[in-house]
């Protein structure tokens, strides 16, 4: 047990040193990289490793007779989580989400330190000591709190009330609800039931299972499936349409959406927000093809009321592309990102 | 004829009367079921001179004979929307919400009574049987006062509808005419049954009569459930209308009008929600009584009552997210844009608040169980591992509440390099959230298992193997849930939706198999010490109050979400809301309104509790003797 805890403690110390080093630039910030695509699990795993490490540290400190008081354990752990969220994760997490995580981790620390009576007593003892002020040190501390707390609260109130020149926060609806139907080039499409006419098998019939087998593989590299190269001259049917869609994409869309479809095109950073990142699992992977069809056809100007603050400069492509071209470009987007359009069957 | 036989005869007659009351509305409804054929028959009688107009059902796509007027096209006028100098919608919201709170409570509590009374009847320990019986009686006593208030609030709601939304209510009542009559009759049946059940308690407390009494509770709950199903058909129709044509004309088939796309998911979701809510309210009542108790006996009784109420509430809370998931799936299947408005669009942030409330419910439950370990000797061995459960719960919770639509300043948006974050973006979608909630629920199951074996040591010969097996089972359950959540990113959406099934199955396997295995292992177990009822920390009782408040708040929130997803429709795509209030409130206003409703409910229910305490009769001497904490509680006390 002791050996296990020692290993845990070692990991904890190394992890902490690494994190502090990366924050202050002593250690290169890419020493342990967060790899796109694996980041979500990497973050959770790192936190689990840190928890194991801290357990080991606490165990060792206890066995050496240098136990860290429970109160400080709680305070330090909460501070660690906030530091981790603020400095380890990149791109930076917006304050609103960090605030949510901060409150949850605060509750978690409270649940931990008050889970049983003994721990709870240990935790609150330093607080009671200050409040009771039986020693000179505690008396001084209490007086200090008495002065500092109103100043802190006053400062907080001042900062809250101070007029700000920053742009206000926005609750931008990423996917506003689409209409039941949309009219493009004189034809009405029911979004619930319409299908991409080019998602077909070799017999020319709509077949999503067939096209699903031919999309690129997800993950790093995004490799093409064997014998599924749309740029092969012999490619027919679905793959041929993907190629045609790709040509349309590179003639019209890639300037903003990027040649990797990740929203980082040549002109992307002229806009805020930058164009949609199709490689993110929260965009086209969540939507029906007909939703994309509606958004591409109508553009930013066609966003419904719900799409406030209508922060999209995408042109209404129905004015520049034919219906067939729109369907084909959508086909290409799903093929290239390796995502499947949402279906309801 | 002896007096006992006479009582038996009377009891059987009372039960038959209840069943008669239950069946009466069905008999009354039979002509109504044939209602649709009437216009056709009339038309035929006229020798085919009058043309029979047919319409196509907007949902079932079947043809039917037009049997009602079209949905009124209202205008923003005093005629269609009479008003005070105030937002009518808010008044209706308030009346509706209060009626629903009380309605849920009085429907849930008799189900608890039925379960607890049944436990009392079947238990072999006479002291425990009396305790259960007394507890069931306490429960029904609380609900009786609330029942009158429910009826009063129902009346207020109807008057609010009639006076502020006459055109809409006329249309709705025109379509649901037979259903509304059945509803009224069922309400009469419910009242009659409830009073016989309550006032007959002392007369029917032994032997065969007790079984009759128990049967009455079954009838009472069947009536209550049907009542709720009927009321659900109205809101189901407003969200996903069926049985009418595009103009909203009734096509003569009342079953189509009732059985809309969302009716069944709503029924299931509401029944589970009511039960969880009822458990929460009774648990809060017990917590309040525990905290204000003057004697150890009182504390022991209310500690036990709080535990039972919490356990019943949580038993229904665990499947609730799955029922909610089914409801949302059906919403998406019914109208994609409705689903997107709810979960990805306009109302998405309310869903994040809902996720937070669900998380709070499970966190409170776990916290209560950990605190409850403190009243058992021998449970200390589990307490040192609680921190790991906290970690699992927190990770699940953080993923579960991560928003897909993030609130941020334009500067933050720019710093993030786009609307999609590589970490948060992955947590913000359903695949991760399914994993998150299943981890939370599995951890709650684990806490329950620890609680159940807190003061016991298994004496079966294979206990070591059993413990290892249980550990492995939980480990692989977590692993399976997390791996499936990750796998969800690599497969088509329709398959991904289906992945929730193995995830839920994993969680439920933990629940059923591990509970069963644990019970077998703990049969005849060595007790390290009694459960010292009443010796639980005050923090645990605040956790129960938190649980109840979170339930109440979440019910208000979900009701609002469900209602506002219709946007500017009274009846979705059939009858437009042309009042000046046909817009969606801001998140802040909605949150304040929900909080006001919650506050009012809790103030009024405190009054109900106070009334209940006024009428409290002294507990029977035998029951007092068996108060837990005074004597060693048997293992079934869990």
Interface residues (C-beta under 8 A of the other chain):
Chain A: X34 X36 X37 X39 X40 X41 X43 X44 X47 X48 X51 X55 X89 X91 X92 X93 X94 X95 X96 X97 X100 X101 X104 X105 X107 X108 X111 X112 X114 X115 X116 X117 X120 X166 X167 X168 X169 X170 X171 X172 X173 X174 X175 X176 X177 X178 X179 X180 X191 X192 X208 X212 X218 X263 X264 X272 X273 X274 X275 X276 X277 X280 X281 X282 X283 X285 X286 X288 X291 X306 X340 X341 X342 X343 X344 X345
Chain B: X332 X333 X335 X336 X337 X338 X340 X341 X344 X345 X346 X348 X349 X356 X359 X363 X366 X367 X370 X371 X373 X374 X380 X383 X386 X387 X388 X390 X391 X393 X394 X395 X397 X398 X399 X401 X402 X403 X404 X405 X406 X407 X408 X409 X410 X411 X412 X413 X414 X415 X416 X417 X418 X419 X420 X421 X422 X423 X424 X425 X426 X427 X428 X429 X431 X432 X486 X489 X490 X491 X492 X493 X494 X537 X539 X573 X587
